């Protein structure tokens, strides 16, 4: 699996639907694993971390409602339920058990893709009123300042935009091109200078950064403890 691809688990006993969704979502830059029942899904969940689970309700063995209840006791992964049942009470039941969204069969794969993207955006939306801790650095995006070991350092609006994206996606490598689009900075040298200044505000030892690191040949990544 590529490091920056989000990983989706599709659980459905219908081979045709599994294959169709796997091909469609793979072509839209997601990494996709599949399972044909709850037992297979549990094996996948034991060995892999998923960003979203797409779960059919009507399956032999444990159904999607039962699996949703079980999964939500152990993991906080968003779940989208697939079902041929469209009645309001069934939608409510799924949501009450912890499902994050619900889509009735038949459906267009594009609609499912939009729902997945909406969940990912909602999940990654950063609360800028909250303070974030990186080692000894306390980041306050709302007040646009970083307190490092008792010393306060201000950040500008460009630095704030980059921090919002990186804190929303810890462990994701951002290329200089991506950072340029986020910050509005066009020159690569200026991007490197901005990252260097951010390191000086975040890192105890900016020359050997622990959190805001360079990925040679790829860009920059922010690690969160």
N, C-alpha and C positions, 0 to 999 in steps of 0.2 A: 504493500500500500504506500502511495506517495505521501510524504509527510504533511503536505498542506491540504490533502483531500479529506473531506468529511466522510465518515464511514456510516453507511446505512445498512440496517438489517431488515430484510423482507421475510416475513413469516406467513406463508400461504400454502395450502395443500394443492392448489391448482397450478400445475407445471406451466401452463400457458401464460398465466398472469405473472408468475415469478420471473419467467424468462423475458417477457415483454417489459416489465418494470426494470429489471436489471439492465437490459440493453439501453433503455431510454435514459435512466438515471446515470449510467456509466458514460453515455454520450454527452451528458450535461455536467461532467466533471466531478461526479461523486464516486467514491469507492463503495461497491455494493457486495454484501454477502447475503446468502439466502438460507432458509430452513423451511421444511415442509410441514413441521408440526412443533408443538411446544417443547418436546424432548430435545429435538435438534437445536432449537433456539437457545435452550439453556446451556448446551455444550458450547455454542458460539459465544454466548455471553460470559462463559467461564474463562475463555481465552482471549477475547477481544473487547475493546472499549468502543462502543458505538455512540454516534451523535444523535441518531434518531432510529426508532423502531417502527416499521410499518407492519401492522398486525391484523390479519384477517380474523373476523369474529367467528364465523361458522367453519370449524375444523373438527376432524375426528379427534377423540381424546379430549384434552382440556381446550375449551373454547377461548376466544380472544378476551372475553370479560374476565375469566378466571386467571388467565396469564397476565393480564394488565394488573390485577390485584396483587399477584405474586411478585411481579417484576418491580412494582412501585414500592414494595416493602424493602427492597435491597438496593435499587438504583434509582437515580433521578433522571434517567434518559427520557426525552420526550417520546410519546407514543401517538401514532396516528392509526385509528381503527378503520379497517375496510369491511364493509358489510353490505349485503343485499337488502337488509332491513332498513327502511327509511323512516319508520315511525318515530315521533318525537320522544316517546318514553325510552326507546332503545338508545337514542343519542344521549339522553340525560343519564341513563345508566352507565354508559361508557365514561362520560365525563366525571360522574360521581366517583367512579373507581380510580380516577387519576389520569385517564387519557387526555391528551392535549388537544386533539382535534379528531374529526370524524368525517369520513367521506363515503357515500353510498355507491354501490355498484349498480349499473355500469358507470364508469367515469372516464374522462379524458386524462391521459398521463400528464398533460400540461397542467391540469388543475392540481393534481397531486404535487407536481414540482413547485407550483406557486405556494401551496400550503407548507411544504417543507421549507422553502426559502423564508416565508413569514415567521415560522417557528425559530429558525436559526437567527434571523434578525432580532427577534424579541429576546431570545436567549442571550445574545451577545450585546444587547443594549446596556450601556454602562450608566450607572447611577453617579452622575458627576457631583452630587451633593455629599457623597460618601468619601471618606479619606481612605487611601490605599497605602499599604505598608510594603516597602521593598527593602529588606534588611533594616538599616537604621534610617532610611529615608521615608518620610511621611508626605505623601502627595495629596494635595488639596486642589483638585481641578477647578472647583467652584471659585475659590479665592485666587487661583492661578499662582500657587506658591508651593515650594518643596522645602520641608524642614529636614536637614541632614545633620544629625548629631547636635541638635540645638541651634544650628545656624540656618537662618531663613534665606532661601534663594527664590527669586521671582522667575516665572516662566512667561513667555509671550504667547500670543494667540496661535502662532504657527506650531510652537512646541506643544501646546495644549492639544491641538488637533491630532498630532502624531501620537501623543500619549494616550488619548482616548481610544484610537484604533488599536494600539498595541496592547493596552490593558484589557480591551474587549476580546482580544485574540492572543492570549499568552502562549508562547511556544511556536507561533506561526512566523515563518520567515517572510519579511517584507523586502521586496527588491527596491532598488533606488527609484525605479520608475513608479512603483506603487506609492512610495513615500512622497515622491514629487507630486503625484496627483492629489494625495491627501493634504499636503502642505501648501501646494501652489508654487513650490520652488522648482525651477526648471534645470538649473545647473547641478551636475552630480557633485562637484566640489563643494558647493554651498550646502548640499544635503549632508555630506560628510562632516562639515563644520558644525551644522546644527546638532547632529548626533553626538559629536564630541562635547559640545556645550551641555547637552542633556546628561551625558555621563558625569560631567563635573558636578552636576547638581544632584545626581542620584547615587553615584558610586563612592565608596570610601577610598578606593584606589582606581581612578579612572583609566590608568594604563593597563590594569588587569581587571577588566570589568566582570562582575559576577552576574549582573542582571541584564544589562543592555549590551548584547554581544554581537560581534561581526561573524557572519557565516561566509567564509571566503568564497568568492565567485557567485554568491547568491544575494546577499544583502544583510539585513539586520534582524535580530530577534530579541524579544523581551521575555525573560524568564521570571515567573512569579513563584515565590515559595509557598 
